[in-house]
Amino acid sequence: MKALVQSAWARCLAPALAMLCAMLAPLSASGGAFPDRRVTIVVAYPAGGSSDIFARAIANKLTQTWGQPVVVDNRGGGGTIVGTQYVAQAAPDGYTLLVTAYAYTSNPLLKDSLPYDPAALVPLALIGTSPSMLVINAGLPAQSLGDLIAMARAKPGTLVLGSSGNGSSPHIAAELFANEVGIDITHVPYKGMGPAMNDLLGGQVMGIFDIPTSMVNVRNGRLRAIGIAAPERHPAAPEVPTFRELGVDLVSGTWYGFFLPAGTPAAVQSVLHKGIDSALADPDVRRTIDRTGLVIQPRSQDAFRQFLVDESAKLKRLIDARGMKISID
């Protein structure tokens, strides 16, 4: 009789205990607490750019926190489409994350078709935001915004501006700039900011809209900062005037964030979000990211999702208001 009572109690308690365990320790596919093996962060840009710096700093901290390897896999190309498609098709188990930027919102608006469904990804965590800053090769004769505009108007189409890819924030900023000041530019897309910056320093392109990480090359004399597309001067580049100060109504920038395949269990998403938030609060990680000029802005998943909705709506309004046609196919 005693054994039967104990067995009945066990049957009653088992569901509650199972639910409690699930709440306390999200399980991986192999049955252990998540994560119990390597986690891969896919960066949708080549190595050497700002996104690579962010991802590696966070990955190193997560490795320490979780006691599991967190590695960065650079998959640049196609204006972030290569890396984004890869993660969109990955198993929804939390072991494959995407780090991408502005093109995530611009590609669905500007491209006729995509090889992945944007709904196949869910926003996880915002890393931060940054305004775009126009920098040019220091070898150009233009010393100011006025000089640059005059040069571009004298020979339409000869101002060659690079970008980290079609539909990227540097591309959009360049198109908005050209539209606002009434000039024709030649846009050269690259597979990421690293290759684009190399060609700018080498003189293959004349300028680029980058985040303030470019101030390293401005201060060593290799680049010249023309203006920053922000409402006010940036703390990482206080000597650079805003475009509005120079008489041009241009405010444009980018953001960087983490995404996951849709269908990833909510408990796993929670572990990942908490881990990234904790990494972004780490002093060493913050110092690394601060040096790039990115403003760290951690927020909830719901707030990040709404942020992306707002960014898409803002880009659509800008394009519609200016009657712009930006071709990226």
C-alpha positions in Angstrom: 0.0 0.0 0.0 2.8 2.4 0.9 4.5 1.8 -2.4 1.3 2.5 -4.3 0.8 5.8 -2.4 4.4 6.8 -3.2 3.9 5.9 -6.8 0.7 8.0 -7.0 2.5 11.0 -5.5 5.4 10.6 -7.9 3.0 10.6 -10.8 1.3 13.8 -9.5 4.6 15.6 -8.9 6.4 14.6 -12.1 4.7 17.2 -14.4 5.3 20.1 -11.9 8.9 19.1 -11.4 9.5 18.8 -15.1 8.1 22.3 -15.6 10.2 23.7 -12.8 13.4 22.2 -14.3 12.5 23.6 -17.7 12.1 27.1 -16.2 15.3 26.9 -14.2 17.6 25.4 -16.9 16.6 25.6 -20.6 17.6 22.3 -22.3 19.7 22.0 -25.4 18.8 19.5 -28.1 21.2 17.0 -26.5 19.4 17.2 -23.2 21.9 19.3 -21.2 21.6 22.9 -20.0 21.9 25.4 -22.8 24.5 25.9 -24.1 26.3 22.6 -23.8 28.4 22.9 -27.0 29.9 25.5 -29.4 27.8 28.5 -30.3 28.5 30.2 -33.7 28.0 33.9 -34.3 27.7 34.5 -38.1 28.7 38.0 -39.0 27.2 39.1 -42.3 30.4 41.0 -43.3 34.0 40.1 -43.9 36.6 40.2 -41.2 38.2 43.5 -40.3 35.1 45.8 -40.1 33.3 47.3 -37.1 30.7 44.4 -36.9 33.6 42.0 -36.6 35.1 44.0 -33.7 31.7 44.0 -31.8 31.1 40.3 -32.4 34.5 39.1 -31.3 34.5 41.1 -28.2 31.0 39.8 -27.2 32.0 36.2 -28.3 35.0 36.2 -26.0 33.0 37.3 -23.0 30.3 34.8 -23.7 32.9 32.0 -23.9 34.1 33.0 -20.4 30.5 33.2 -19.1 29.2 30.0 -20.4 32.3 27.8 -20.4 31.6 26.8 -24.0 33.3 28.1 -27.1 31.6 31.0 -28.9 33.1 31.5 -32.3 32.7 34.1 -35.1 32.1 33.0 -38.6 32.4 35.8 -41.2 30.1 35.3 -44.2 30.2 38.5 -46.1 28.7 39.2 -49.6 25.5 40.1 -51.3 24.9 43.2 -49.2 24.7 40.9 -46.1 22.4 38.4 -47.9 24.9 35.6 -47.8 25.3 35.5 -44.0 21.6 36.4 -43.4 20.4 33.5 -45.6 22.7 31.1 -43.9 21.3 31.8 -40.5 17.7 32.0 -41.8 18.2 28.4 -42.9 20.0 27.2 -39.7 18.4 24.9 -37.1 16.3 27.0 -34.6 18.2 25.7 -31.6 20.1 28.8 -30.4 23.5 27.6 -31.6 23.7 29.8 -34.7 23.2 33.6 -34.3 23.5 36.4 -36.8 25.1 39.8 -36.4 24.0 42.2 -39.0 23.1 45.9 -39.5 21.1 48.4 -41.4 20.8 46.2 -44.6 18.5 43.9 -42.6 15.8 46.6 -42.8 16.7 48.1 -46.2 17.0 44.9 -48.3 13.3 44.0 -48.0 12.4 47.5 -49.1 14.9 48.0 -51.9 15.3 44.6 -53.4 12.8 43.0 -55.8 13.4 39.6 -54.2 15.4 37.9 -51.5 16.6 34.3 -51.3 15.2 34.1 -47.7 12.0 35.0 -45.9 12.7 37.9 -43.5 10.1 36.2 -41.2 12.6 33.3 -40.9 14.6 35.4 -38.4 13.6 36.9 -35.1 15.3 40.0 -33.5 17.3 39.0 -30.4 19.4 42.0 -29.1 20.4 45.4 -30.2 24.1 46.1 -29.7 24.0 49.9 -30.5 23.6 52.7 -33.0 25.9 55.2 -34.6 25.5 58.2 -37.0 27.2 58.1 -40.4 30.3 60.3 -41.0 31.6 61.3 -44.5 35.3 60.8 -44.7 37.4 61.3 -47.9 40.9 60.4 -48.9 43.3 63.0 -47.6 44.9 63.2 -51.0 41.9 64.9 -52.5 42.1 68.6 -53.0 38.7 69.2 -51.3 39.3 70.6 -47.8 35.6 71.2 -46.9 32.1 70.2 -47.7 31.8 73.2 -50.0 34.9 72.2 -51.9 33.6 68.6 -52.3 30.2 69.7 -53.6 31.8 72.1 -56.1 34.1 69.4 -57.3 31.2 67.0 -57.8 29.1 69.6 -59.6 32.0 70.5 -62.0 32.3 66.9 -63.2 29.0 65.1 -62.5 29.4 61.4 -61.6 33.1 61.7 -60.8 32.7 61.7 -57.0 33.2 58.0 -56.3 31.8 56.9 -52.9 32.3 53.4 -51.6 30.0 51.5 -49.2 29.9 48.2 -47.3 27.4 46.9 -49.8 24.2 47.7 -51.7 21.5 48.8 -49.3 23.9 49.3 -46.5 23.7 52.4 -44.3 26.8 53.9 -46.0 25.1 53.4 -49.4 21.8 54.9 -48.1 23.6 57.9 -46.5 25.5 58.5 -49.8 22.3 58.5 -51.8 20.6 60.8 -49.3 23.6 63.1 -49.3 23.7 63.3 -53.1 19.9 63.9 -53.3 20.1 66.6 -50.6 22.9 68.7 -52.2 21.9 68.0 -55.8 24.9 66.1 -57.1 25.5 62.9 -59.1 27.8 60.3 -57.5 29.2 57.0 -58.5 28.5 54.3 -55.9 30.9 51.4 -55.5 29.6 48.6 -53.2 32.0 46.3 -51.4 31.4 43.1 -49.4 32.0 44.9 -46.1 33.5 47.9 -44.5 36.9 46.4 -44.2 37.5 46.0 -48.0 35.8 49.4 -48.7 38.1 51.2 -46.2 41.2 49.5 -47.6 40.3 50.9 -51.1 39.5 54.3 -49.7 42.9 54.5 -48.0 44.5 53.3 -51.2 42.7 55.9 -53.3 40.6 53.5 -55.4 37.4 55.4 -54.1 37.2 59.0 -52.9 35.0 58.8 -49.8 32.7 56.7 -47.7 30.1 57.2 -45.0 31.4 55.3 -42.0 30.8 55.3 -38.3 33.3 57.3 -36.2 35.7 54.4 -36.0 37.3 56.2 -39.0 38.6 58.9 -36.7 41.7 56.8 -36.2 42.6 57.5 -39.8 41.4 61.1 -39.7 43.7 61.8 -36.8 46.7 60.2 -38.4 46.2 62.2 -41.5 45.2 59.5 -43.9 41.5 60.6 -44.2 39.7 63.9 -43.9 36.4 64.1 -42.0 33.8 66.3 -43.9 30.7 66.1 -41.7 28.7 63.8 -39.5 25.0 63.0 -40.2 23.9 63.4 -36.6 21.6 65.9 -34.8 24.6 67.0 -32.7 28.3 66.5 -32.6 29.5 63.0 -31.6 31.6 62.4 -28.5 34.0 60.2 -30.5 34.5 62.9 -33.1 33.8 66.3 -31.4 35.9 68.2 -33.9 33.7 67.1 -36.8 30.7 69.4 -37.6 27.3 68.0 -38.2 25.9 68.4 -41.7 23.2 70.6 -40.3 25.8 73.0 -39.0 27.1 73.1 -42.6 23.7 73.9 -44.0 22.7 70.4 -45.2 19.7 68.7 -43.6 21.2 65.2 -43.4 20.7 62.8 -40.4 21.5 59.2 -41.1 23.1 56.3 -39.3 23.2 52.6 -38.7 22.7 50.0 -36.0 24.0 46.5 -35.2 22.2 43.7 -33.6 21.7 39.9 -33.1 19.1 37.7 -34.7 18.1 34.1 -34.5 16.3 31.5 -36.7 12.5 31.7 -36.1 11.3 28.9 -33.9 14.1 29.1 -31.4 12.6 28.2 -28.0 11.7 31.2 -25.9 13.8 29.9 -22.9 16.9 29.6 -25.1 16.3 33.1 -26.5 16.1 34.3 -22.9 19.5 32.7 -22.0 21.1 34.3 -25.1 19.6 37.7 -24.5 20.7 37.8 -20.9 24.2 36.6 -21.9 24.6 39.4 -24.5 23.2 42.0 -22.1 25.8 40.9 -19.6 28.6 41.0 -22.1 27.6 44.5 -23.2 27.8 45.6 -19.5 31.4 44.2 -19.2 34.0 47.1 -18.9 36.4 45.4 -21.3 33.7 44.8 -23.9 32.4 48.4 -23.5 35.9 49.8 -24.0 36.4 47.8 -27.2 33.0 48.9 -28.6 33.4 52.5 -27.4 36.6 52.9 -29.5 34.5 52.4 -32.7 32.2 55.2 -31.9 29.1 52.9 -31.5 26.7 54.0 -28.8 25.8 50.8 -26.9 22.0 50.6 -26.4 20.9 47.3 -24.9 17.1 46.9 -24.7 14.4 44.2 -24.5 13.6 41.9 -27.4 10.2 43.6 -27.8 11.8 47.0 -27.8 14.4 45.9 -30.4 11.6 44.5 -32.6 9.7 47.8 -32.4 13.0 49.7 -33.2 13.3 47.7 -36.4 9.7 48.4 -37.4 10.4 52.1 -36.8 13.7 52.0 -38.9 11.9 50.4 -41.8 9.1 53.0 -41.7 11.6 55.9 -41.5 13.6 54.7 -44.5 10.4 54.3 -46.5 9.3 57.8 -45.6 12.7 59.2 -46.6 12.6 57.5 -50.0 9.0 58.5 -50.7 9.5 62.1 -49.6 12.5 62.6 -51.8 11.1 60.6 -54.7 14.4 58.7 -54.7 15.0 55.5 -56.6 17.8 53.4 -55.1 18.7 50.4 -57.2 20.5 47.6 -55.5 19.6 44.6 -57.7 
